[in-house]
Amino acid sequence: MTSARPADDGRIRQRPPHVGILIGSLEAGGAQRMALALAHDLLADGWEVRLLLLNPDREMTLPGDGPTQAALEARLSVLGGSSVRAGTLSKSLRFPRLHRRLEAAIAEHDLDVVVSFMERANLLNLLGTRRVPRIISVRKQISVALADKSALKRTLVERAYPLLLRRARAIVLNAHGSAADFARRFHIPNARLNVIPNAVDPAIVQQAEAEPVGPGADLLGPSTVVTVGRLVPAKGQAPLLRAFAQVVRQVPEARLVLVGDGPLRDRLAALATDLGIAPQVAFAGFQTNPYPWMARAGALALPSRAEGFPNALLEAMALGQACVAADCPTGPRELLAPDTPVNRITEAVEVTNAGILVPPMPGEDLEAAAPLTPSETALADALVRLLHAPDLRTRLQAGAAARAADFTPARARAAWQSVIARSLAPSSG
C-alpha cells in the first residue's frame, strides 16, 4: 500500500507508508521479538519504519542480515534515558517528556501510524494526538498482566485504558483467550479486536543444527527434559523441579536442563539440592541460540503460570519436539488443543494430537518438603509417560510439527499489514 502526499508543485506523489513501532526497550522478550519481526517485515516489503524505544536497555540483536540490521539501527531512536527497571512512579513522572518526544518523532519522520507493544508504550501511544492513527498490541491476558503489577501501576492501567481505548484505531492481541478477556474487562466489542498469533521462523530448524555449548550440553538426549524461559516465578520452574524429583524416582536416567537465566537461579539451584536431584539438573544459562537444546531433548516442558503467547512452546513444536505444558492463560491450549474452547482448563493429564496439557501449576513456589500438589503430580506423570513411551513421543512430535506449520511468518506479516492498511484508510477514521 502507498499513501498519497502532495508534491511541491501540487501534484500527488506516492510513497510507502511510514510506520512507527513503539516499545519499552529491547530487553529479551516475546513482545520485543515480535516488534522487531514486524519492523523487519515491513522494511523488507518496502515500507518505511522507525523503531522508537522508551528506554535504552538492549539485549536483543536486530533481525536480518548485516545490511538489514544496519538499516534498522539507522531507524532506531531512544525517546527516554532511564532504565526499564525504574519504579512505576519514576516512569509515570517521565510520561510528559516521553509524550513530547514521541510527538516530535512523529513529526520529524513524517509517520503515518504508530504501532505500540505492551502497556506502558500503549498508554503513551494512546495519549498522543489524533493526527495519526494509533494501533496498540496487547501481548498478555490483561487480567493476568494486571495481577502481576504493583498497586500503583495496576490502578493507572485500569483507569487509563477505558478512557483511552476509544483512541485506538485497532487493538491487536496474540491469542483468542486474551482477546476474550480484554473484551470482557473493558467492554470492547469483538469487532474492534484483531487476533494475530505469533509466528515461528523456519530458520530455527537450521539454527537447531548447531552444537550446544555450556552447562548441561552433555546431558541432552532422549531421557532429558528441557525447559526454556527466564528464571522468574511466572515461568514455574520451581513446580517443575518438584515434579521432576518424582520423575527421577520412576525414570532414574532422566535429566533436566533449564535454559535461561534470571533472579531465581540461586533459589532454584538450592531447591534442586534440597530435593536431592542436583546431579540430574543443569542450569544452562541464557542461550542466544536455544534451539539445539530444544531439538536434542526427549521432551520440552512449559510449566508457566501465565503466558501471553508461548514462543518457546511454538518453537519446540516447530522443531518436532514432544511437549508438556501447563494449561495456563493464554496460549498453550490454543497451540496444543485448538479444537477445544479457549477458556477450558484441564483438571487432569490431557493428551492431544500435538502435545500434553496438565492443570495449572500452584500459585506459589513450595519448599522441597511440601507434598506435591495435584498439578505437580500430573506434570510428573505426563513427563514419565513421554520418557517411557517412544511411540507416544513419536506421535506427538509429528502432531506438534504439523500444528506449528500453521504459524508462518507470511501469515502473520499479511495480517499485520492488513490491520495497518485498514487503519490508514480514510473510512477507518
NUKOL-207710 format. One record per residue: x, y, z of N, C-alpha, C, CB in turn. Coordinates in pm, whole numbers, plus 50000, padded with zeros to 5 digits. Glycine has a CB too. Example, Ala and Ser with C-alpha at 12.3 -4.5 7.8 and 13.67 -1.06 7.14 Angstrom:
<atoms>
513194943150780512304955050780513204967050780511314955350905 512854977550708513674989450714512905000350787514084994050572 
</atoms>
This chain:
<atoms>
500854988150000500005000050000500885012350000499045000150122 500445022549934501145035349935500195046149979501745038649795 500745057150029499905068250069500225080149982500095071750219 499205087949953499375099449863499745111649943498085102049781 500745119249896501155131749956501325142149846502455130050039 500965154749871501115164849767502585167849743500365177649806 502985168649619504335172949584504405188049590504735167849442 505615193549581505795208049591505035215649483507275211449583 504855209149367504175216049258502665213449257504765212049125 502165207149367500735205049377500295191349326500025215649301 501155184349254500775171149207500805161049323501715166549095 500135149949304500105139449406501225129449377498715132249410 502065127149479503095116949464502785105349558504515122949493 503265093649525503025081749605504295078349682502595069849516 504105074249808505235069749886504775058649978505865081449967 505675050050021505245039150110504815044650245506375028950128 503955037550316503555042050449504755042950542502505032450509 504735052850629505765054450730505175049850864506255069450738 505755039350920505195032851038506165034251155504895017851010 505685039551265506455039751389506105027651473506205052751467 507125021051528506915009451615507475013051752507604996451557 506595014151849506915019251981506915007852083505925030252024 508025006452159508124995952260509035000752372508664982552199 508884994852489509624999652605511124998852590509214991952724 511614987252547513054985252536513274973252444513724982952675 514554969752426514894957552352515524947352445515864960752235 515034946952569515394935752655514804923052595514884937952802 515394911452629514914898852574513474896352616515814887252620 512614893252519511224890352549510434888052422510604901652629 509284881452438508464878152322507904890352252507344869252362 507454900352329506904912452266507974919752186506314921852373 509164920452242510264927052171510594919552041511514927852261 510574906452049510864898451929509834900851820510914883551964 508554901651859507514903951759507584918051702506144901351820 507924927851786508064941451736509184942451635508314951151852 510304935751664511424935751569511074928151442512674929651634 510344917251456509934909751337509034918251248509204896751377 508124925851309507254934551231508074945251160506194941151321 509024951351230509874961451167510654955551051510834967451269 511194943651070511954936850964511084934250842512544923551016 509874929050866509004925250755508514937450678507804917250806 508134947950750507674959950681508794966050597507154970250781 509984966550653511114972050579511404963650455512354972750668 511324950450469511594941550356510584943350244511594927050403 509374947350281508314949250181508234963650129506984945250239 509234971650161509304985050105508614995850186508724984849972 508134992650307507545002850392508675010050465506534996550494 508415022150509509395029450588509075027250736509405044750552 510105024750818509905020750957510785029251049510225005750977 510255032751165511055038651273510815030651400510695053651294 511895025951462511825019051590512005029451701512905007751601 511035030551789511045040651895511045033652030509815050251883 512125035352107512275028852236512055038952348513665022252249 511345034652453511165043252569512395043152659509935038852648 513165032352656514345030852740515495025352657514045021552859 516715027952698517865023652618518275009152638519035032352649 517665001952733518084988252762517994979452638517234982352876 519104972652606519114964152486519834951052515519794971352369 519164940152486519754926752492519634919552358519094918552602 518624922952282518304915552161519084920852041516804916152132 519434911551954520094915151828519024918851726520984903451777 519284929051649518344932851544518274921751440518744946251477 517094919051384516944907651292517494910451153515484903851281 517684899651078518074900850938519574899750917517604913850884 519964901150791521384900650756522054913950793521574897550605 523344915050764524094926950801523504939950750525474925750751 523204940950620522614953350569521264956650632522464952550418 520434946250656519134948750717519294953550861518274936050714 520224947450934520474951851071520944966451072521524942851138 521824969850979522304983750971521164993350939523404985050865 520264989150851519134997650815518204999750934518344991450698 517974989151012517124990551129517804998951237516754976751185 519114997051253519835005051352519745019851318521315000751359 519825023151190519725037151148518335042751171520105038451001 517345034051186515955038351205515505036951350515035030351114 516445035551442516145033351583516405046151662516975021651641 515445049851745515585061651830515175058151972514735073551775 515905063352069515565061652210514935074552260516825057952296 513685073652303512955085552346513295089552489511475083152334 513665079852573513975082552712515365077952748512955075952804 515845081952863517205078352901517285069653024517995090552924 516165066853090516185058853213516075044053182515055063053307 516405035853279516325021453262514885016653272517185014353366 514605005653204513284999553213512994994753355513174987853115 514034993153437513854988353574513514999453672515104981253620 513375011553625512975022653713511595019853771512995036253636 511285025853885510005023653950508845029553874510035029254088 507635025053910506425029553841506235044553854505215022253896 506445050053974506265064353992507255072153907506425068054138 508505067653906509535074353825509155074153678510905067753847 508685062553629508285061553489507095070753460507935047053454 506155071353554504965079653533505335094353522503955077553646 506285098653606506695112653602507395116353472507615115653720 507925106253403508605108953276507645109053157509695098553253 506385105753180505425104853070505315117952991504065100853123 505215129553056505095141952977506265143952881504985153953070 507485141452930508645143052842508615132752729509955141752922 508275120152762508195109852658507125113352556507915096152721 506005118952604504935122852513505425133452415503725128052591 506125143352465506635153752376507625147952274507305164952457 508485139152321509485133352232508845124252128510525125652312 507805116852168507115108352071506445116851964506075099452142 505745127352004505085135851906506105142751815504205146451976 507255146251871508305152451789508845142351688509445157751878 509005129751731509495119451639508495116751528509795106351716 507205117051561506165115051460506265125951353504765115051524 506455138251398506555149451303507855148851225506445162851378 508955146051295510265146051228510335135551118511375143551330 509775123751144509885112751049508625111150964510175099751123 507715120550976506515120850893505765107650899506885124050748 505555102651022504925089551041503435090251010505145084551184 502945079550948501525078650914500725071251021501345071650782 501385062751101500715054551200501765050351302499995042151135 501315048351428502215043451532501625030651590502445054151644 502445020051590502055007051647502855005151775502304995151545 502185002651886502885001052014502664987152071502415011652115 503624982852154503604969652216503754970852367504734960752158 502864964552440502864963852587502304976652650504284961252639 501914975252781501044985252842501614999352843500744981152982 502855001052890503375014652904503455021552768504755014452971 503975014552669504035020352535502635022552479504845011252440 501715013452509500345015152460499695027652518499505002852494 499855029752648499265041452711499855054252653499465041052863 501175054452637501805066252579501315068652437503335064752581 501175058052361500695059152223499295065052219500715045452154 498415060052305497035064752305496895079052358496165055452387 497855083652435497815097352485498195107552378498745098852604 498715102752266499155111652160498015118352087499995104152063 498365127752005497355134851926496715125351826497985147051853 495575129451774494885120951677495285124151534493385122351693 496395131251521496845134551386497195122251306498035143851391 497665111751373497975099051306497235087851378499525096351303 496875077251307496215065851372497145059051472495755055651266 496545053451576497285046151679496785031751685497125053151819 497725022451683497425008151695498155003051818497845000051566 497444996151907498104990552025498084975252016497414995352156 499134969152071499244954652071499394949952215500444949751985 498454941852260498434936452396498994922352390496984936752458 500064919652464500794907152449500534896952558502254909952445 499694900352657499344891052763497854891952791500154893952891 497324881452855495954882652904495944893953007495434869152965 495114903952986495214916253064494954913753212494224926553012 494074904453246493804901653388495044896153457492644891753402 495754887253388496984881553445498064892153454497474869653360 498194900253348499224910653348499014920553461499234918053214 497774924753485497494934453590497714928453728496074939553579 497414915553745497604909153875499064909053917497064894953872 499974909153819501404908853849501994922653873502144902253736 501224933253853501764946753864501584952354004501104955853762 502344962654034502174969554161500794976154166503294980154182 500364979654287499044985854302498954998754223498744988454451 500025006754224500005019454150499895017054001501255027654181 500715007853950500695005253806499354999353764501854995753767 498814990353847497524984253814496434994853810497164973353917 496455004053905495445014653907495555023653784495595023054034 496785027053747496995035553630496415029053504498495038453611 496715016253487496235009353367494725007853370496904995653353 494185003653485492745001253494491935014053471492394995453630 492475025553512491725038053495492005044553360492065047753606 493215042653309493575049353184493035042053061495085050653173 493135028853060492725021452941491275024352899492905006652964 490305023352991488925025652945488725039552884487975023953061 489445049552934489305062952882489985064752747489875072852980 491065057352726491905059652608491655049952494493335058852648 491015038652520490895028452416490105033252295490245016052473 489225042952316488475048052201489385054952100487385057752247 490585058652144491535064952053492245054751964492555072852132 492175042151999492895031951922492175029151791493045019052003 492885030451682492305026951552492165011851540493165032551437 493065004451606492974989851608493634984651735493644983651482 493134973451786493684966751904494054952651860492664966752025 495324949151878495824936151833496234927951955497024937851734 495774915551959496194906052062496754893651993495004902352157 497514885652068498154874252004497524860952040499594873952039 496404861052114495724848652147494234851452163496314842352277 493404841852124491964843652132491504844452278491234832252061 492154836952367491814837952509492074851752564492584827752588 493174857752522493484871452565492464881352511494894875352520 492034879352388491054888352328489734887652403490844884852180 489294875552438488044874052511488124880652648487694859252526 489264879052716489444885252847489464900452836490744880152912 490144905752735490234920252714488854926052686491194923552599 488074919152603486744923952569485844924452692486104914952462 485954914152778485144913952900485544925052996485264900352969 486824926753015487284936053118486994950553082488774934253140 487134953952953486984967952913485754970352826488224972452839 484894960252814483634961652740483904966452597482694971552812 484834959752533485204962952395484484953352301486754962052375 483814958352199483174949352102484234940552033482384957451995 483884928052013484834918751948485274923751812484194904951934 484414931551745484754936251611485954945651612483564943251548 486254951651727487384960951734488704953751764487124971451841 488634940851793489824933351832490334924851716489514924351953 491634924451702492284916451598493224906551665493044925451497 493094893851634493984883651689494984879651582493184871151739 496264882451610497354878551520498334870351601498054891151454 498264857051594499194848851672500644851351628498854833851657 501554848751720502964849751686503304839451579503834847751811 504354842151506504824832951402506114826451447505034840351268 506434815351383507704808551410508554809251284507484793651455 509794813251300510714814851189511254801351147511874824451226 511064797151022511574784050979513084783050989511154781250837 513784794351003515244794051013515704787151141515794808151008 514814785451239515244778951363515624764351338514154779851469 515104758351231515474744451201516964743651170514644739051081 517474753051094518914753351066519694757151191519234763150951 519174766551270519884770451392519964758951492519194782451457 518984750051488518984738651579520084728651548517644731651575 520674729751431521754720351394523084724051456521894719751243 523184735851517524424739951583524684731151704524354754851625 525924730951746526304722851862526054730751990527794718451852 525244725552083525034732752209526294732552294523864726552287 526644743852351527844745052431527464751652563528944753252357 527884745552672527614751452803527194740852903526544762052792 526914744853026526484735353129525244727853086526234742353261 525284714753097524134706553062524124701252921522914714153084 525034706152835525034701452697525294686452689526084709052615 526104681352781526434667052780525294658452832527684664552863 524244664652887523114657152941522004655152839522564664053062 522084661952726520994661352629520874647452569521214671652519 519614643452546519354630452488517894626652508520264619752549 517504614652470516084610652477515514609852617515904597452410 516364609652720515864609052857515924622652926516644598852938 516154633052848516314646452905515094655052877517574653052848 514674662052980513614672052969514274685752968512564670753087 513894694252873514414707852865513264717552887515094710452728 513544728152961512604739252972513354752052938511954739953115 512694761252868513324773452821512524785352870513434773552665 513184794552938512494806452986513284813553092511124802853039 512964826053111513614833953215513284827953352513164848853209 514244827853442514064821653574513364831453666515434817153634 512044831753653511184840653732509964832653775510774853653650 509244837053879508114829053928507084825553823507444836454038 506804834953729505754832553630506034820453542505564844753545 507304816853526507664805753437507554792153504509054807753386 507354791653636507024779153702508134768853711505904773053635 509404773153715510484763153723510514755853857511824769953700 510074762353966510074755654095509104743754096509694765454206 507854745254051506984733454041507564722553950505614737453991 508244726653844508854716753755509924708853828509464723553632 510774715553907511804708353983511174698654081512704718254057 510124703054150509454694154246508844682154176508364701854323 508234684454059507684673253982508794664153931506844678453865 509904670153889510984662253832511604652953936512054671353773 511584656654062512074647654167511284634554166511994654454305 509994635354137509184623154127509494615853997507684626554135 509764623153890510124616753763511364608053781510354627253654 512364613453850513634606253867513424593153943514654615053941 512454593054034512194580654108511694569554016511164583154220 511004573453908510474563453816511344561653692509084567253773 512094571853657512994571253541514364576053590512454580153419 515154567153653516424571353715517394577953619517094559553777 517304574753491518234580653394517774594453345518394571253276 516634599153392516104611953346517004623553390514674614153398 517064633753306517824645753335516954657953301519174646053255 517244669253366516514681553342517514692853316515594685053463 517304700153207518164711553175517284723953166518944709253041 517644734253243516934746953242517734757053159516694752253387 517164761253048517804771052960517204784752989517624767152809 518034793853033517564807153069518234811653197516034807353085 518124824353226518714829853347517724839453409520064837053317 517994843653531517084852753598517314853053747515654848953568 516514860953818516744863153961516534850954048515854873954009 515834840653999515574828954081516644818054068514244823154045 517704820553995518654809753968519204803454096519814815053884 519694811454189520274805854312519224798454394520914816954397 518014804054401516964797454478516554784154414515744806654489 516494783754282516134771254214517234760754230515864773854065 518504765254224519614755854245519554750054386520974762854221 519234758554484519114753754621517954743954635518924765454718 516844746654565515704737554568516074723954510514514743554492 516824723754400517264711154340518124703254439518044713754211 518974710254512519794703654613518924697954724520824713354672 517984705854772517094701354880516254689354836516174712754925 515914688854708515124677654656515974665354631514424681754528 517284666754638518174655554614518384652254468517664643654683 518104661754378518224659054234519264668054167516874661054166 520084674854245521074683954186521954677154081521944689854295 522404664554101523234658253997522494655953865523754645154048 521164655353870520374652853750519874665753684519194644053783 520224677253741519704690153693520864699053652518844697053802 520734705753538521754715153491521104728553458522494709553368 521784739353492521364752853458522254757753345521424762453582 521694757953224522484761353106522704776353091521814756052982 521924784553164522054798853150521374803853024523504802853149 521464817053001520864822852881521624818252757520864838352890 520894813952656521464809252531520924817652416521164794152508 521804824152341521344831852226520694822752122522514839452163 521104810252120520514800452029520044788452113521544795951918 518804788852162518314777852245517834765752166517194782752332 517784766852034517124756451955517854743051955516984761251814 519184742451958519824729151970519444722052100521334730651962 519224729752205518834723852333517434718052323518904734352445 516534725252257515174720052239515164707552153514294730652175 515904707952044515844697151946516474684251996516534701451819 517464685152085518194673252129517624667052256519644676852151 516544672452307515944667152429514934656052396515254678352509 514524649052499513474639152481512094645252491513624628252583 511994656752560510714663652574510984677952618509774656252677 510034686852590510094700452639508964702752738510024710652522 509294709152849508284712352949508064727452955508694707053088 506814731452960506454745552978505534746353100505744751552848 506104748253220505294748253342504794762053382506084742453455 504684771253287504374785153317503044786753391504344793253190 503024796753478501784800553544500964809953456502074807053679 501624816953368500934826053275501834828453156500564839553344 501234830053040501944833352917501104843452841502224820552831 501744851052754500994858852657500694849952538501764871652615 501754845852474501714835652369503074828752378501424841852223 503104815952415504374809452449505244806252327504094796752524 506144815552294507024813452180507874800952195507904825552161 508374798552316509224786752336508474773952303509744786252480 507204773352340506394761552310506194760152159505024762352381 505834771052093505634770551948506924766651875505124784051897 508044772151919509314769051853509694754451874510414778051905 509474749251994509764735052017508884726251929509554731552165 507624730051913506724722451826507224722651682505294727951834 507674734551638508174735651501509414727151479508484750251468 510164724551586511334715951576510974701251589512344719751683 509674698351597509244684551606509474678551742509934676251503 509264686451846509504681651982508194678352051510294691952063 508204667552129507054664252213507044673452334507084649252257 505884679452365505824689952466504764686852571505544703352402 505084690852694504134690752805504004705052854504584681052921 502774710052861502574724052902501484725053006502224732852781 501694733953103500624737253197499534744853121501174745653317 498304741853152497164747853083496874761653143495904738753093 497854770553127497774783853186497184793553085499164788653234 496764805253130496374815753035497634822952988495364825953099 497764825352862496994820452749497964815052646496094831552688 497494806452559498314801652450498544786752445499594808152456 498924780052556499184765752546498004757752492499554760252680 496804760652539495654753152488495394756452341494394756252571 495534768952303495304772552163496314765952070495354787752145 497524763652120498534756952039498334741752037499914760252090 498094735852153498084721252163496704715152144498624717052296 495644722652168494284717152155493384727552090493714712952293 493644731151964492924742251901491444739951881493544745151769 490974727551889489564724651867488744725151995489414711151802 489374728952106488654729752233488404744352270489454722552345 487434747052359487164760952400488404767352463485984761452498 488654780052430489864786452480489834788352631490064799852411 488644788852692488554791052835488504777952915487334799352866 488634766852849488644754152919489974752352992488404742352821 489944746553112491154743653188491104729053230491294753153313 492104721453192492084707253222492274704753371493174700053142 491694694053419491834690053559492664677453574490464687953622 493174672453462493984660253463494944660753345493084647253457 495724650253327496604649453212495764648153086497604637553225 495914657252992495124657452869496064655852749494304670652858 496014644352686496854641552570496104645852445497234626352563 496714654552366496104659452243496894654352123496044674952242 496514658552005497254654451886498624661051876496454657651762 498824672151949500054679851933500904680652058499714693551888 500434674852169501204675552292500354671752411501774689552311 500834675052530500124671452653499904683952736500914660752734 498674685752785498334696452876498114690653016497064704052828 498584698053117498354694253256497734706153328499694689753326 497134703953445496494715153516497494726253550495824710053644 497004738453569497884749653604498684746853730497064762453622 499924751853732500794749853847500294757753967502234753953812 500704753954089500284761454209500724775854201500854754954337 499964784654265500214798954253501494803654319499084806454310 502014795954415503234799754485504234788454481502924803754629 505524792154484506574782154490506584775654628507954788454458 506644762354631506624754854757508014749354787505594743354750 508264746654915509564741254956509664726554919509764743155108 510884721354928511134707454888510334697554972512614704254899 510154700555101509484691055189507974690855173509814694255332 507384700655109505924701155094505464690055000505464714955042 504314683755030503794673454939503494679354802502514667154998 503624671054698503304675654564501824679354554503654664954460 501534689954485500154693554457499634684654344500024708654418 498324683754326497794675654215498334679754079496284676454213 498524692654056499024696953926500494693153908498854712153909 501304693954014502694689554005502764674553981503464693254132 501884667054045501834652654022501454649453877500844645954118 500494657053823500094655053684501254658153590498884663753649 502024668653619503184672053537504204660753541503824685153585 504454655353659505394644153670504884632053591505604640353817 503604628953605503044617353534503164619153382501554615353572 502884631153333502964633553188504394631853138502454647753154 505374636853212506764635553170507204620953172507674643953259 506784613753274507124599453280506534592053160506624593153412 505294595253126504664588653010505454591352883503204593652992 505894603552865506654606752743508004599652741506874621752733 508684599552854510014593352858509954578252850510734597452985 508834572452893508694557852893508054552452765507874553553012 507464561052685506664556452571507174562552441505164559852591 508154556552375508674562052249507614563752142509784553252197 506634554452137505584555452034504734568052055504684542952036 504384570852181503614582852211504444595152177503174583152359 505704594852212506574606352185506674608852035507974604052244 506814598251957506924599751812505634605551753507234586251746 504474600851805503194605951754503034620651786502024597951813 503394624651906503244638651944504244647551873503394640152094 505414642351844506394650151768505844653751630507714642251754 505244643851565504674646351433503494655951441504234633251367 502634654151541501484662951556501894677251589500564657651663 502944678651669503424691951704503944699351582504524691051811 504734692551501505284698851381504184702851284506274689451311 503174694251270502074697451180501284709551230501134685351165 501064710351359500324721751415501134734551401499984719251562 502424734051427503264746051419503334751651278504674742851468 503084743151178503134747851039502064758151009502994736150944 501064759451098500014769651077500504783751108498804766451162 501624784951180502044797951231503234803151151502404796951382 502984806251026504054810450937504284825550943503744806350794 505514830050922505764844450916504944851350807507254847150892 504734844550695503974850650585502544853750629503954841350463 501944844750704500574847050751500514858650850500014834250815 501474858950943501494869951040501794883250970502544867351149 502694883050875503044895250802501824900850729504194892550702 501094892050660499914896550587498854902050681499334884950505 498694895450796497674900150891498034913850948497514890051006 499284915850984499704928751037499564939750932501164928051087 499984936850811499894947050707498444950450676500604942350580 497564940650686496154943250665495594952550773495364930150662 495934950050899495474958651008495994972850991495914952951144 497264974150958497854987450942497224994650823499374986450924 497044987450712496454993550593495034998450620496454983550476 494264990450693492894994650727492905007150816492144983150797 493895008050904493945019650992494265032350913494985017551101 494915030950798495275042450716494185046350618496555039550640 493205037450601492135040550507491255051750562491285028050477 490865061250480490035072550529488775068150600489665081550415 488165057250554486895052850613487065048050755486285041850530 488315044150793488505038750927488515049651033489795030950932 488575062250993488585073151091487235075451151489085085851030 
</atoms>
